[in-house]
Amino acid sequence: MRIMGGQVAFIFVANDKTDRVTAFMEKKGYNLPIYFQMTKAPNQFEHSSIPTTYILGKSGRIVVDESGAANWNSSATRMLLDSLLRE
C-alpha cells in the first residue's frame, strides 16, 4: 500500500498469475506491494478490461471506474483526490 501525504492509499490488486504480474511490474519499474485476489471480487469490481482502476471516496463509494490505460499522475487526478480528501 502506498500512502500519499499520509491520506491516500494506492493498492495494486491482481487476479493474474504471480509470475506474469511480477514480470510486468519489473518491466515497468513499478515498486508497489501487490495483493493477489483470493476470492471472487464484489460484482461492482468485476471487469474484463485490463487494467481497470477504481478511485473510492472515504465512504467506500466508487468515484472513478476507468478501464484501460490512463494518466493517473495528471493535475485533474490530483484535484479529484484533493476534493475527495476534503469530504
Backbone as CSV, one residue per row, in Angstrom:
resi,resn,N_x,N_y,N_z,CA_x,CA_y,CA_z,C_x,C_y,C_z
1,MET,0.849,-1.164,0.000,0.000,0.000,0.000,0.902,1.237,0.000
2,ARG,0.592,2.209,-0.817,1.318,3.475,-0.860,0.422,4.539,-0.246
3,ILE,1.005,5.430,0.524,0.237,6.492,1.145,0.708,7.822,0.575
4,MET,-0.226,8.639,0.100,0.072,9.959,-0.439,-0.201,10.974,0.649
5,GLY,0.848,11.573,1.183,0.674,12.563,2.236,0.004,11.981,3.471
6,GLY,0.109,10.668,3.643,-0.498,10.027,4.791,-2.012,9.953,4.717
7,GLN,-2.605,10.289,3.556,-4.053,10.368,3.472,-4.677,9.499,2.385
8,VAL,-3.910,9.076,1.404,-4.452,8.304,0.289,-3.672,7.009,0.176
9,ALA,-4.374,5.888,0.034,-3.719,4.586,-0.137,-3.853,4.150,-1.584
10,PHE,-2.744,3.721,-2.186,-2.740,3.162,-3.531,-2.499,1.667,-3.376
11,ILE,-3.439,0.867,-3.857,-3.363,-0.575,-3.680,-3.438,-1.242,-5.053
12,PHE,-2.518,-2.141,-5.332,-2.468,-2.879,-6.591,-2.980,-4.284,-6.323
13,VAL,-4.145,-4.613,-6.883,-4.743,-5.941,-6.711,-4.740,-6.633,-8.063
14,ALA,-4.185,-7.830,-8.102,-4.072,-8.575,-9.362,-4.854,-9.877,-9.272
15,ASN,-5.414,-10.273,-10.413,-6.063,-11.584,-10.473,-5.437,-12.430,-11.571
16,ASP,-4.191,-12.141,-11.891,-3.438,-12.882,-12.904,-2.427,-13.779,-12.187
17,LYS,-1.673,-14.538,-12.942,-0.660,-15.418,-12.364,0.485,-14.600,-11.788
18,THR,1.009,-15.059,-10.669,2.056,-14.347,-9.938,3.244,-13.999,-10.825
19,ASP,3.737,-14.960,-11.605,4.925,-14.707,-12.430,4.662,-13.646,-13.499
20,ARG,3.463,-13.636,-14.064,3.121,-12.620,-15.080,3.075,-11.228,-14.458
21,VAL,2.479,-11.120,-13.277,2.373,-9.824,-12.599,3.753,-9.333,-12.191
22,THR,4.559,-10.213,-11.643,5.911,-9.839,-11.222,6.741,-9.366,-12.420
23,ALA,6.650,-10.082,-13.535,7.394,-9.687,-14.744,6.922,-8.325,-15.239
24,PHE,5.613,-8.090,-15.231,5.064,-6.798,-15.653,5.585,-5.671,-14.753
25,MET,5.538,-5.887,-13.450,5.992,-4.858,-12.517,7.477,-4.556,-12.707
26,GLU,8.277,-5.584,-12.894,9.709,-5.385,-13.113,9.972,-4.661,-14.427
27,LYS,9.265,-5.055,-15.487,9.432,-4.428,-16.802,9.124,-2.936,-16.741
28,LYS,8.064,-2.583,-16.013,7.646,-1.187,-15.900,8.436,-0.418,-14.839
29,GLY,9.179,-1.125,-13.999,9.939,-0.459,-12.944,9.060,0.000,-11.794
30,TYR,7.906,-0.642,-11.624,6.991,-0.279,-10.542,7.447,-0.948,-9.247
31,ASN,7.365,-0.198,-8.177,7.761,-0.714,-6.879,6.599,-0.532,-5.911
32,LEU,5.579,-1.359,-6.088,4.397,-1.322,-5.233,4.182,-2.706,-4.644
33,PRO,3.625,-2.775,-3.445,3.221,-4.100,-2.977,2.058,-4.591,-3.840
34,ILE,2.016,-5.873,-4.075,0.978,-6.465,-4.909,0.117,-7.374,-4.044
35,TYR,-1.175,-7.222,-4.184,-2.124,-8.087,-3.495,-2.806,-8.935,-4.551
36,PHE,-2.843,-10.238,-4.329,-3.478,-11.139,-5.283,-4.871,-11.504,-4.795
37,GLN,-5.813,-11.408,-5.699,-7.204,-11.711,-5.406,-7.329,-13.179,-5.028
38,MET,-7.902,-13.450,-3.855,-8.033,-14.824,-3.391,-9.480,-15.323,-3.458
39,THR,-10.421,-14.407,-3.564,-11.824,-14.772,-3.680,-12.444,-13.944,-4.793
40,LYS,-13.640,-14.268,-5.159,-14.342,-13.519,-6.197,-14.568,-12.085,-5.721
41,ALA,-14.300,-11.146,-6.590,-14.499,-9.729,-6.264,-15.992,-9.424,-6.231
42,PRO,-16.395,-8.416,-5.449,-17.804,-7.991,-5.500,-18.166,-7.592,-6.936
43,ASN,-19.412,-7.760,-7.299,-19.860,-7.504,-8.670,-19.450,-6.138,-9.200
44,GLN,-19.492,-5.091,-8.383,-19.158,-3.756,-8.868,-17.675,-3.622,-9.247
45,PHE,-16.846,-4.602,-8.857,-15.432,-4.578,-9.215,-15.078,-5.605,-10.283
46,GLU,-16.063,-6.220,-10.885,-15.814,-7.204,-11.938,-15.684,-6.503,-13.285
47,HIS,-14.529,-6.676,-13.933,-14.275,-6.107,-15.257,-13.444,-7.079,-16.052
48,SER,-13.634,-7.088,-17.346,-12.801,-7.929,-18.197,-11.648,-7.136,-18.794
49,SER,-11.683,-5.821,-18.669,-10.614,-4.970,-19.218,-9.442,-4.903,-18.249
50,ILE,-8.246,-4.865,-18.839,-7.030,-4.734,-18.042,-6.246,-3.562,-18.586
51,PRO,-5.787,-2.639,-17.789,-6.097,-2.533,-16.370,-7.455,-1.872,-16.150
52,THR,-7.969,-2.034,-14.977,-9.144,-1.301,-14.533,-8.764,-0.631,-13.227
53,THR,-9.046,0.639,-13.122,-8.684,1.417,-11.942,-9.939,1.981,-11.308
54,TYR,-9.972,1.906,-10.001,-11.075,2.475,-9.229,-10.511,3.504,-8.266
55,ILE,-11.233,4.585,-8.104,-10.938,5.541,-7.038,-12.174,5.538,-6.154
56,LEU,-11.941,5.284,-4.883,-13.032,5.212,-3.918,-12.995,6.425,-3.006
57,GLY,-14.164,6.927,-2.659,-14.265,8.001,-1.685,-14.124,7.444,-0.276
58,LYS,-14.103,8.331,0.707,-13.942,7.913,2.101,-15.035,6.952,2.546
59,SER,-16.221,7.103,1.994,-17.348,6.245,2.380,-17.288,4.879,1.715
60,GLY,-16.370,4.705,0.745,-16.247,3.451,0.028,-16.978,3.436,-1.302
61,ARG,-17.669,4.537,-1.645,-18.369,4.571,-2.932,-17.354,4.730,-4.062
62,ILE,-17.673,4.137,-5.211,-16.797,4.231,-6.379,-17.008,5.599,-7.023
63,VAL,-15.937,6.383,-7.091,-15.976,7.718,-7.678,-15.501,7.660,-9.131
64,VAL,-14.496,6.825,-9.394,-13.956,6.644,-10.749,-13.864,5.152,-11.018
65,ASP,-14.333,4.750,-12.185,-14.263,3.371,-12.663,-13.732,3.476,-14.091
66,GLU,-12.421,3.318,-14.253,-11.772,3.576,-15.542,-11.090,2.317,-16.057
67,SER,-11.442,1.908,-17.260,-10.806,0.754,-17.897,-9.780,1.244,-18.901
68,GLY,-8.682,0.511,-18.999,-7.622,0.866,-19.938,-6.595,1.779,-19.305
69,ALA,-5.592,2.101,-20.070,-4.508,2.950,-19.592,-4.988,4.383,-19.415
70,ALA,-4.443,5.048,-18.424,-4.794,6.447,-18.158,-3.620,7.121,-17.471
71,ASN,-3.586,8.429,-17.527,-2.548,9.201,-16.839,-3.041,9.533,-15.432
72,TRP,-2.677,8.705,-14.477,-3.126,8.918,-13.099,-2.256,9.924,-12.368
73,ASN,-1.237,10.448,-13.022,-0.378,11.463,-12.410,-0.714,12.843,-12.969
74,SER,-1.943,13.032,-13.408,-2.351,14.302,-14.012,-2.836,15.281,-12.950
75,SER,-2.895,16.543,-13.321,-3.404,17.559,-12.388,-4.889,17.320,-12.098
76,ALA,-5.632,16.801,-13.080,-7.057,16.519,-12.864,-7.233,15.440,-11.793
77,THR,-6.405,14.401,-11.843,-6.494,13.341,-10.830,-6.111,13.884,-9.465
78,ARG,-5.070,14.687,-9.415,-4.652,15.270,-8.133,-5.743,16.172,-7.561
79,MET,-6.410,16.934,-8.425,-7.503,17.797,-7.961,-8.664,16.935,-7.449
80,LEU,-8.954,15.850,-8.136,-10.012,14.945,-7.682,-9.675,14.381,-6.309
81,LEU,-8.438,13.897,-6.140,-8.024,13.344,-4.855,-8.116,14.404,-3.757
82,ASP,-7.677,15.609,-4.060,-7.773,16.699,-3.075,-9.222,16.958,-2.682
83,SER,-10.130,16.960,-3.662,-11.543,17.200,-3.347,-12.124,16.053,-2.521
84,LEU,-11.703,14.838,-2.811,-12.182,13.692,-2.014,-11.668,13.747,-0.582
85,LEU,-10.458,14.247,-0.410,-9.902,14.371,0.939,-10.639,15.415,1.764
86,ARG,-11.240,16.400,1.086,-11.992,17.443,1.801,-13.384,16.980,2.212
87,GLU,-13.844,15.844,1.711,-15.186,15.349,2.033,-15.328,15.075,3.515
